[in-house]
Amino acid sequence: MARMKPQPGIMDIALYVGGASHIEGVSDVVKLSSNENPFGPSPAAIAAVERSARNLHRYPSTDHAALRNAIAGAHGLDVARIICGVGSDEIITFLCQAYAGSGDEVIHTQHGFAMYRISALAAGATPVEVAERDRTVDVDAILAACTDRTRLVFIANPANPTGTFIALDEVERLADGLPEQCLLVLDGAYAEFEPGYDGGATLVEKRENIVMTRTFSKLYGLGGLRVGWGYACQDVIDVLNRVRGPFNLSSTALEAAEAALGDRSYTEKCLSENTKMRLWLTEALRELGVGVDDSHANFVLARFGSAAEADACEAHLKTQGLIVRRVGGYKLPEALRITVGDESACRRVVHAISQFKAVAA
Ligand SMILES: *Cc1c(COP(=O)(O)O)cnc(C)c1O
């Protein structure tokens, strides 16, 4: 052990485990473990990446003006209150770094996204876990857990890995009840998948204690490029820009994200396919006796009778070339999270789970 000791909290971080993508000895593998867009990025984004190659000797923009303008235009937002990050993960990191330190508490929920806890610990703060009700964020439980040391509350809506959703009036009730030193972070990684939901942007516009985060990694199929953004009141954005590196996003990432945003018809097609196949997958799994909540995102959470059954099913899916996500780390050991793939992938999943159920019965 080296004598140099890291800051308190760092060694409490459990390393993030990403979705697997290979199976030893199996070809024709379908990866359904990271909620990626099964159709890939828009052709317009691919063309932008290719064009950007000719200018790689140039430093990228530091203020991300072009992408922020495109985001503001597409969502009807104030361009000055948008910040772009290396994935929305980086916005989460900025928030913890800027607002939480030693002695401060950061609330996340029982099945909440792993990065909240990791970023809180990395900033030296104390993560506080709050129970959910039936795999759904429980506003009253969060409010009851707040203390005068609570600085940040993270919720994803729709949530990952549960796929559940709480209505905006519940979000507003949460924001209303928070102590005044506390910011609510509304993680909208899957906001686009909920029809008519703005990710909480209108709430951000009328109050100062909500930050919305969004990403190009899910619906827009650009997880490999790492582009996300945040929306908050001007004071919070000014704080976050101080901890942001001036060249945090590459020119390639900025230009591809802008192109992806402009390709509305491609996005619409991906969305409607997701809705159609998610419904089909949900119904088919329920018919096989698998518990599935209505999902508001691009994945479903399949619940089995026990952790052992979920593990055995995952092992069987693997033999069929299907990689799904185990979510024991999210306190859901009896469940598997399955990304909604294209029609052929969904049919393969249902076929493999019906085989598994037939053998188990
Ligand atoms: C995927 C995901 C993110 C972020 O991803 P980035 O690729 O860093 O933008 C954030 N929150 C949740 C809940 C996610 O599932």
The ligand as a MOL file (V3000), in Angstrom:
LIG
                    3D

  0  0  0     0  0            999 V3000
M  V30 BEGIN CTAB
M  V30 COUNTS 15 15 0 0 0
M  V30 BEGIN ATOM
M  V30 1 C -27.3400 6.6940 -18.9030 0
M  V30 2 C -27.7000 7.5620 -17.7640 0
M  V30 3 C -27.0790 8.7930 -17.5360 0
M  V30 4 C -25.9970 9.3360 -18.2930 0
M  V30 5 O -25.3460 9.2080 -19.1100 0
M  V30 6 P -24.2600 10.0220 -19.8930 0
M  V30 7 O -23.8700 9.0620 -20.9390 0
M  V30 8 O -23.1770 10.3570 -18.9330 0
M  V30 9 O -24.9540 11.2430 -20.4050 0
M  V30 10 C -27.4750 9.5830 -16.4900 0
M  V30 11 N -28.4530 9.1860 -15.6840 0
M  V30 12 C -29.0870 8.0250 -15.8560 0
M  V30 13 C -30.1800 7.6730 -14.9250 0
M  V30 14 C -28.7250 7.1730 -16.8890 0
M  V30 15 O -29.3350 6.0040 -17.0290 0
M  V30 END ATOM
M  V30 BEGIN BOND
M  V30 1 1 1 2
M  V30 2 1 2 3
M  V30 3 2 2 14
M  V30 4 1 3 4
M  V30 5 2 3 10
M  V30 6 1 4 5
M  V30 7 1 5 6
M  V30 8 2 6 7
M  V30 9 1 6 8
M  V30 10 1 6 9
M  V30 11 1 10 11
M  V30 12 2 11 12
M  V30 13 1 12 13
M  V30 14 1 12 14
M  V30 15 1 14 15
M  V30 END BOND
M  V30 END CTAB
M  END
